[in-house]
């Protein structure tokens, strides 16, 4: 009864946890990049653009000066939005115009905390996606991506559970035969998932938790809950077949299979705990979700499940759904195998007879399967983690493909003190992957000065700012 009440409370308070979690967590506050971002805001009163509007003008952006300027002014007047600049307000730079001149950009910076900026991006998307004085407007940028990722994950979790749980239920019925026995592992799996959601929801009140941890909570909660329950339910049914009374069968199941479950949970929990040493709360969140999933799966398997088995007793084998099928097909019931027979028993026996040879073969197979991992390239998630056809993903793809400049992806570089020496900017412009460097002393492409500098990139305190466009 307590388990049922807990499931109801956990589902009610933690079921929608995905929409409350953060979509960021990929940077360390002590990293140089974060120090540069803070210096950019504190010293220069600006920062990297993290929100944008992609504007499409049917007659061309050069013919849309009035509505483009009005759109820019409207966005600049929004609370929590700063440093708004557009193709029309910045004297029509080529970098903010698409190659076919049909689209232009309005760049902005959302201020406040990351979660506040994500929420603001969601609000702006509702207000600006659509048309404005004959212009088609679409939202994009870093925080628009984060907002869309959170929404997508919440939707995908519901879809995954609606598919995984029924399919798993069918497989468990095939394995156990009994619908009652098959439902018990599912019960523990659902308890682990909802318990983890509730724990993450509470933890989110005290520290930042990544929305990506929800996927791990779902997969590990269901997987471990079912895995641990299979051990105990299978052993309980074996003890009943031996003729042991229900209390003794429960006790023996916990003494043997329960011990295996306990050590497995401790091992998995300690392994996931290693992620807590990383400074990125993105990685810490996986530890939170994984440890809670293990904990609730363990509680479900060693506390809730034995209580259910004790209450059910022999009825754990009732509702045999395979019997009507056998009767309809006129099949003989399968022979009940002795406890020391079966496919897996044969495999275990053969492995123990040839441990060295089979162990070597398995290790070689794992190495072979892992060889492609040598070419793995790691990166931070961006709009490309969104499904194809997503509106925000399409906007960011347009920026990469159709705009000659990549102003929305510019990287700031902060020098502690101003200098008249342009050698640093020249060297930076020669780095592979750098398209342009803007500095006080000039604009540089491939080591050559191609335009005058930007005086505003020098602060009154003597620091200097550079903008590196990829």
Number of C-alpha atoms within 10 A of each C-alpha: 8 8 15 12 10 14 19 15 15 21 19 12 15 21 20 15 21 26 17 18 21 24 28 24 20 14 15 14 13 9 10 11 16 13 13 17 18 16 20 21 13 11 18 19 12 16 21 20 23 20 25 27 25 24 26 22 20 14 13 16 24 17 13 18 15 12 17 27 16 16 21 22 15 11 20 18 11 12 10 13 18 19 15 20 21 24 24 24 16 10 8 15 13 14 16 26 26 22 15 10 19 16 26 29 28 26 26 24 23 26 18 12 9 16 18 15 23 25 16 22 27 19 13 17 19 10 10 16 17 14 12 14 12 14 20 17 21 20 27 27 26 23 27 25 29 28 24 22 25 22 16 17 20 21 13 13 17 14 11 13 16 11 11 13 15 12 11 18 17 14 13 21 19 15 12 21 19 20 20 18 26 25 19 25 30 23 21 29 30 25 28 33 34 28 26 31 28 23 20 28 21 14 14 17 11 8 10 19 28 26 27 23 25 25 18 19 28 24 19 23 31 27 23 27 30 26 18 27 30 22 19 28 24 14 20 28 23 16 20 16 15 11 11 15 13 19 14 15 24 26 15 17 23 22 12 13 20 23 14 14 22 18 11 15 21 14 13 15 19 12 13 18 16 12 18 15 11 11 16 17 23 22 21 23 26 24 24 25 28 25 24 24 33 29 23 25 34 25 17 26 32 22 13 20 23 23 13 14 22 17 13 15 17 15 12 23 16 13 14 17 15 15 15 10 11 13 11 8 9 9 10 9 10 7 6 8 8 9 11 8 10 10 7 10 12 11 11 10 10 12 14 11 11 10 11 10 10 14 13 11 12 11 11 12 11 11 12 11 10 10 10 9 10 7 7 8 6 6 6 7 14 14 22 14 12 19 13 11 9 13 17 26 21 18 20 21 13 14 24 14 11 15 20 15 21 18 20 25 17 19 18 18 18 20 14 12 12 17 15 7 9 14 12 11 25 21 14 19 25 17 13 9 9 16 19 28 28 23 25 20 21 19 22 25 19 17 18 15 19 12 12 13 16 15 13 12 19 21 16 11 11 12 18 23 26 23 19 22 20 18
